[in-house]
């Protein structure tokens, strides 16, 4: 639900680090209300930071005066946290490793070969060790 609200918002105002990251993915301007910010890359491209009590309304009204231009500018900005394809790249890399492992250590194709079950790998405590 929060992501839907961000996607349809003209401007986002928050003190949350996570929300700052989401706004960059959804290409929305954000006004960060914090004394300090560990995500300065957001301030550099997607918004600004004000300290509590500063002119929040003035900044937002300035952005809203030409919000279409702001949204157009942000649509072309790269997300500073990646391109959203990390999962696909990880899955592709795992497939490559799997194929390489099969080439380096092929599993014998004999009729008596059966994969070992997890149960066979479990260690049972010995009464003599207790």
C-alpha positions as CSV (number, residue, x, y, z in Angstrom):
1,X,0.0,0.0,0.0
2,X,2.8,2.4,0.8
3,X,4.4,1.8,-2.5
4,X,1.2,2.6,-4.3
5,X,0.8,5.8,-2.3
6,X,4.4,6.8,-3.2
7,X,3.9,6.0,-6.9
8,X,0.9,8.3,-7.1
9,X,2.2,11.1,-4.9
10,X,3.3,14.4,-6.4
11,X,5.9,14.8,-3.6
12,X,6.8,12.7,-0.6
13,X,7.8,14.1,2.8
14,X,9.4,11.7,5.2
15,X,12.0,11.1,7.9
16,X,12.4,7.4,6.9
17,X,15.6,6.1,5.3
18,X,13.7,3.2,3.7
19,X,11.1,5.5,2.1
20,X,13.9,7.6,0.6
21,X,15.2,4.5,-1.2
22,X,11.7,3.6,-2.4
23,X,11.1,7.1,-3.8
24,X,14.2,6.7,-6.0
25,X,12.9,3.5,-7.5
26,X,9.5,5.0,-8.1
27,X,11.0,8.3,-9.4
28,X,9.3,10.6,-7.0
29,X,10.7,13.7,-5.3
30,X,11.3,13.5,-1.6
31,X,11.7,16.1,1.1
32,X,13.7,14.5,4.0
33,X,13.0,16.0,7.4
34,X,16.1,15.1,9.5
35,X,19.0,16.7,11.1
36,X,21.4,14.4,9.3
37,X,21.0,11.8,6.5
38,X,23.1,8.7,5.8
39,X,21.7,8.7,2.2
40,X,23.1,11.9,0.7
41,X,22.8,10.4,-2.8
42,X,19.0,10.9,-2.5
43,X,19.4,14.6,-1.7
44,X,21.7,15.0,-4.6
45,X,19.2,13.9,-7.2
46,X,15.8,13.1,-5.9
47,X,15.1,15.7,-3.3
48,X,16.3,17.8,-0.4
49,X,16.8,17.6,3.3
50,X,15.5,20.1,5.7
51,X,15.9,20.2,9.5
52,X,12.7,20.0,11.5
53,X,11.1,23.4,11.7
54,X,12.5,24.8,8.5
55,X,10.2,26.0,5.7
56,X,8.7,22.7,4.6
57,X,5.7,24.2,3.0
58,X,7.8,26.7,1.0
59,X,10.0,24.0,-0.4
60,X,7.0,21.7,-1.3
61,X,5.1,24.6,-2.9
62,X,8.1,25.4,-5.0
63,X,8.3,21.8,-6.3
64,X,4.6,21.7,-6.9
65,X,4.7,24.9,-9.0
66,X,6.2,22.8,-11.8
67,X,5.7,19.2,-10.7
68,X,5.4,17.9,-14.3
69,X,8.9,19.1,-15.0
70,X,10.2,17.6,-11.8
71,X,8.6,14.2,-12.6
72,X,10.0,14.3,-16.1
73,X,13.5,15.1,-14.8
74,X,13.3,12.3,-12.2
75,X,12.1,9.8,-14.8
76,X,15.5,9.9,-16.4
77,X,17.5,9.7,-13.2
78,X,19.3,6.5,-12.3
79,X,18.3,4.9,-9.0
80,X,21.4,5.2,-6.8
81,X,20.7,1.8,-5.2
82,X,20.9,-0.3,-8.4
83,X,18.8,-1.0,-11.5
84,X,16.3,-3.5,-9.9
85,X,17.8,-6.5,-11.7
86,X,19.9,-7.9,-8.8
87,X,17.7,-11.0,-8.4
88,X,17.9,-11.9,-12.1
89,X,21.7,-11.4,-12.1
90,X,22.1,-13.6,-9.0
91,X,20.0,-16.3,-10.4
92,X,21.9,-16.3,-13.7
93,X,25.2,-16.4,-11.8
94,X,24.0,-19.4,-9.8
95,X,23.0,-21.2,-13.0
96,X,26.5,-20.6,-14.4
97,X,28.1,-22.0,-11.2
98,X,25.8,-25.0,-11.3
99,X,26.7,-25.7,-15.0
100,X,30.4,-25.3,-14.2
101,X,30.1,-27.7,-11.2
102,X,28.5,-30.3,-13.4
103,X,31.3,-30.0,-15.9
104,X,34.0,-30.2,-13.3
105,X,32.5,-32.9,-11.1
106,X,29.9,-34.8,-13.2
107,X,27.5,-37.0,-11.3
108,X,27.9,-40.7,-12.3
109,X,24.9,-41.9,-14.3
110,X,24.7,-45.4,-12.8
111,X,21.5,-47.2,-11.9
112,X,22.6,-47.6,-8.3
113,X,23.3,-43.9,-7.7
114,X,20.7,-42.2,-5.6
115,X,20.9,-38.8,-4.0
116,X,21.7,-38.8,-0.3
117,X,18.8,-37.6,1.8
118,X,19.1,-34.9,4.5
119,X,18.1,-37.6,7.0
120,X,21.3,-39.6,6.1
121,X,23.4,-36.5,6.8
122,X,21.9,-35.7,10.3
123,X,24.2,-36.4,13.2
124,X,22.7,-38.4,16.1
125,X,24.1,-37.7,19.6
126,X,25.9,-40.6,21.0
127,X,25.1,-41.6,24.6
128,X,28.8,-42.2,25.2
129,X,29.6,-38.5,24.6
130,X,27.2,-37.3,27.2
